[in-house]
Amino acid sequence: MNFLPESDILSLLMGATLAVKLVLIFLALMSVWSWTIIFFKFFTIGAARKKVMAGYEAFTEAGDLTHGLKALGDRAHSPLARVSTLAVHEFRLLEKADVNRERKRLLVKDTLRRVLKQGISKEMRSLTRNLPFLATCANAAPFIGLFGTVWGIMHSFHSIGLAQSAALATVAPGISEALIATAIGLLVAIPATIFYNYFLGKLNEVESGMVDFAGAFLNRAEREIAWASKGE
């Protein structure tokens, strides 16, 4: 199979109509930004997943709530540590509440459940930021490229009318530049689609790990309040 030399492709792009050039520039900008997001999210989501899985395992293996929280590591780098910091603040306030044991346990369950849910939602919003742009690229880029294709073909037919000739040499350049627009649109959309779905899968694992941690944290907090109440 013979492909156009790079010099011929550049010549076609330079000779393209203004509309097609604008489409190609727009697609190039979309591609640059989508690959920036892909590289950034590949590392941030991957790191978050590892910290959540390792943190949850360390927390469940710890002897009590205090040691479990210490095992989560630095708050600045661990999603679970950030979630637990919010929960611990509320937990300490609930420990000081002047209510009976059963009432205190109900307060722990209701309040900590809300706080943990809010913390998880905050972490997930941070991890999913900018990902919708990949979905936009996946859906819109082929149609943007198709617009360039349609415009190029229209220009080719216009050239046929002006030249009053349907010879291949007359229409080939316009059709070629039009097809390049479609090809570039697909080159933008395909990696965006692949990585968007890949990141969604990893984010589901991260969210599941944080939900499991929230359940373990809540269970341990309830037990420690029950033990503290028995010792009173």
Secondary structure as a PSIPRED ss2 file (coil, helix, strand):
# PSIPRED VFORMAT (PSIPRED V4.0)

   1 M C   1.000  0.000  0.000
   2 N C   1.000  0.000  0.000
   3 F C   1.000  0.000  0.000
   4 L C   1.000  0.000  0.000
   5 P C   1.000  0.000  0.000
   6 E H   0.000  1.000  0.000
   7 S H   0.000  1.000  0.000
   8 D H   0.000  1.000  0.000
   9 I H   0.000  1.000  0.000
  10 L H   0.000  1.000  0.000
  11 S H   0.000  1.000  0.000
  12 L H   0.000  1.000  0.000
  13 L H   0.000  1.000  0.000
  14 M H   0.000  1.000  0.000
  15 G C   1.000  0.000  0.000
  16 A C   1.000  0.000  0.000
  17 T C   1.000  0.000  0.000
  18 L H   0.000  1.000  0.000
  19 A H   0.000  1.000  0.000
  20 V H   0.000  1.000  0.000
  21 K H   0.000  1.000  0.000
  22 L H   0.000  1.000  0.000
  23 V H   0.000  1.000  0.000
  24 L H   0.000  1.000  0.000
  25 I H   0.000  1.000  0.000
  26 F H   0.000  1.000  0.000
  27 L H   0.000  1.000  0.000
  28 A H   0.000  1.000  0.000
  29 L H   0.000  1.000  0.000
  30 M H   0.000  1.000  0.000
  31 S H   0.000  1.000  0.000
  32 V H   0.000  1.000  0.000
  33 W H   0.000  1.000  0.000
  34 S H   0.000  1.000  0.000
  35 W H   0.000  1.000  0.000
  36 T H   0.000  1.000  0.000
  37 I H   0.000  1.000  0.000
  38 I H   0.000  1.000  0.000
  39 F H   0.000  1.000  0.000
  40 F H   0.000  1.000  0.000
  41 K H   0.000  1.000  0.000
  42 F H   0.000  1.000  0.000
  43 F H   0.000  1.000  0.000
  44 T H   0.000  1.000  0.000
  45 I H   0.000  1.000  0.000
  46 G H   0.000  1.000  0.000
  47 A H   0.000  1.000  0.000
  48 A H   0.000  1.000  0.000
  49 R H   0.000  1.000  0.000
  50 K H   0.000  1.000  0.000
  51 K H   0.000  1.000  0.000
  52 V H   0.000  1.000  0.000
  53 M H   0.000  1.000  0.000
  54 A H   0.000  1.000  0.000
  55 G H   0.000  1.000  0.000
  56 Y H   0.000  1.000  0.000
  57 E H   0.000  1.000  0.000
  58 A H   0.000  1.000  0.000
  59 F H   0.000  1.000  0.000
  60 T H   0.000  1.000  0.000
  61 E H   0.000  1.000  0.000
  62 A C   1.000  0.000  0.000
  63 G C   1.000  0.000  0.000
  64 D C   1.000  0.000  0.000
  65 L H   0.000  1.000  0.000
  66 T H   0.000  1.000  0.000
  67 H H   0.000  1.000  0.000
  68 G H   0.000  1.000  0.000
  69 L H   0.000  1.000  0.000
  70 K H   0.000  1.000  0.000
  71 A H   0.000  1.000  0.000
  72 L C   1.000  0.000  0.000
  73 G C   1.000  0.000  0.000
  74 D C   1.000  0.000  0.000
  75 R C   1.000  0.000  0.000
  76 A C   1.000  0.000  0.000
  77 H C   1.000  0.000  0.000
  78 S C   1.000  0.000  0.000
  79 P H   0.000  1.000  0.000
  80 L H   0.000  1.000  0.000
  81 A H   0.000  1.000  0.000
  82 R H   0.000  1.000  0.000
  83 V H   0.000  1.000  0.000
  84 S H   0.000  1.000  0.000
  85 T H   0.000  1.000  0.000
  86 L H   0.000  1.000  0.000
  87 A H   0.000  1.000  0.000
  88 V H   0.000  1.000  0.000
  89 H H   0.000  1.000  0.000
  90 E H   0.000  1.000  0.000
  91 F H   0.000  1.000  0.000
  92 R H   0.000  1.000  0.000
  93 L H   0.000  1.000  0.000
  94 L H   0.000  1.000  0.000
  95 E H   0.000  1.000  0.000
  96 K C   1.000  0.000  0.000
  97 A C   1.000  0.000  0.000
  98 D C   1.000  0.000  0.000
  99 V C   1.000  0.000  0.000
 100 N C   1.000  0.000  0.000
 101 R H   0.000  1.000  0.000
 102 E H   0.000  1.000  0.000
 103 R H   0.000  1.000  0.000
 104 K H   0.000  1.000  0.000
 105 R H   0.000  1.000  0.000
 106 L H   0.000  1.000  0.000
 107 L H   0.000  1.000  0.000
 108 V H   0.000  1.000  0.000
 109 K H   0.000  1.000  0.000
 110 D H   0.000  1.000  0.000
 111 T H   0.000  1.000  0.000
 112 L H   0.000  1.000  0.000
 113 R H   0.000  1.000  0.000
 114 R H   0.000  1.000  0.000
 115 V H   0.000  1.000  0.000
 116 L H   0.000  1.000  0.000
 117 K H   0.000  1.000  0.000
 118 Q H   0.000  1.000  0.000
 119 G H   0.000  1.000  0.000
 120 I H   0.000  1.000  0.000
 121 S H   0.000  1.000  0.000
 122 K H   0.000  1.000  0.000
 123 E H   0.000  1.000  0.000
 124 M H   0.000  1.000  0.000
 125 R H   0.000  1.000  0.000
 126 S H   0.000  1.000  0.000
 127 L H   0.000  1.000  0.000
 128 T H   0.000  1.000  0.000
 129 R C   1.000  0.000  0.000
 130 N C   1.000  0.000  0.000
 131 L H   0.000  1.000  0.000
 132 P H   0.000  1.000  0.000
 133 F H   0.000  1.000  0.000
 134 L H   0.000  1.000  0.000
 135 A H   0.000  1.000  0.000
 136 T H   0.000  1.000  0.000
 137 C H   0.000  1.000  0.000
 138 A H   0.000  1.000  0.000
 139 N H   0.000  1.000  0.000
 140 A H   0.000  1.000  0.000
 141 A H   0.000  1.000  0.000
 142 P H   0.000  1.000  0.000
 143 F H   0.000  1.000  0.000
 144 I H   0.000  1.000  0.000
 145 G H   0.000  1.000  0.000
 146 L H   0.000  1.000  0.000
 147 F H   0.000  1.000  0.000
 148 G H   0.000  1.000  0.000
 149 T H   0.000  1.000  0.000
 150 V H   0.000  1.000  0.000
 151 W H   0.000  1.000  0.000
 152 G H   0.000  1.000  0.000
 153 I H   0.000  1.000  0.000
 154 M H   0.000  1.000  0.000
 155 H H   0.000  1.000  0.000
 156 S H   0.000  1.000  0.000
 157 F H   0.000  1.000  0.000
 158 H H   0.000  1.000  0.000
 159 S H   0.000  1.000  0.000
 160 I H   0.000  1.000  0.000
 161 G H   0.000  1.000  0.000
 162 L H   0.000  1.000  0.000
 163 A H   0.000  1.000  0.000
 164 Q C   1.000  0.000  0.000
 165 S C   1.000  0.000  0.000
 166 A C   1.000  0.000  0.000
 167 A C   1.000  0.000  0.000
 168 L H   0.000  1.000  0.000
 169 A H   0.000  1.000  0.000
 170 T H   0.000  1.000  0.000
 171 V H   0.000  1.000  0.000
 172 A H   0.000  1.000  0.000
 173 P H   0.000  1.000  0.000
 174 G H   0.000  1.000  0.000
 175 I H   0.000  1.000  0.000
 176 S H   0.000  1.000  0.000
 177 E H   0.000  1.000  0.000
 178 A H   0.000  1.000  0.000
 179 L H   0.000  1.000  0.000
 180 I H   0.000  1.000  0.000
 181 A H   0.000  1.000  0.000
 182 T H   0.000  1.000  0.000
 183 A H   0.000  1.000  0.000
 184 I H   0.000  1.000  0.000
 185 G H   0.000  1.000  0.000
 186 L H   0.000  1.000  0.000
 187 L H   0.000  1.000  0.000
 188 V H   0.000  1.000  0.000
 189 A H   0.000  1.000  0.000
 190 I H   0.000  1.000  0.000
 191 P H   0.000  1.000  0.000
 192 A H   0.000  1.000  0.000
 193 T H   0.000  1.000  0.000
 194 I H   0.000  1.000  0.000
 195 F H   0.000  1.000  0.000
 196 Y H   0.000  1.000  0.000
 197 N H   0.000  1.000  0.000
 198 Y H   0.000  1.000  0.000
 199 F H   0.000  1.000  0.000
 200 L H   0.000  1.000  0.000
 201 G H   0.000  1.000  0.000
 202 K H   0.000  1.000  0.000
 203 L H   0.000  1.000  0.000
 204 N H   0.000  1.000  0.000
 205 E H   0.000  1.000  0.000
 206 V H   0.000  1.000  0.000
 207 E H   0.000  1.000  0.000
 208 S H   0.000  1.000  0.000
 209 G H   0.000  1.000  0.000
 210 M H   0.000  1.000  0.000
 211 V H   0.000  1.000  0.000
 212 D H   0.000  1.000  0.000
 213 F H   0.000  1.000  0.000
 214 A H   0.000  1.000  0.000
 215 G H   0.000  1.000  0.000
 216 A H   0.000  1.000  0.000
 217 F H   0.000  1.000  0.000
 218 L H   0.000  1.000  0.000
 219 N H   0.000  1.000  0.000
 220 R H   0.000  1.000  0.000
 221 A H   0.000  1.000  0.000
 222 E H   0.000  1.000  0.000
 223 R H   0.000  1.000  0.000
 224 E H   0.000  1.000  0.000
 225 I H   0.000  1.000  0.000
 226 A H   0.000  1.000  0.000
 227 W H   0.000  1.000  0.000
 228 A H   0.000  1.000  0.000
 229 S H   0.000  1.000  0.000
 230 K H   0.000  1.000  0.000
 231 G H   0.000  1.000  0.000
 232 E C   1.000  0.000  0.000
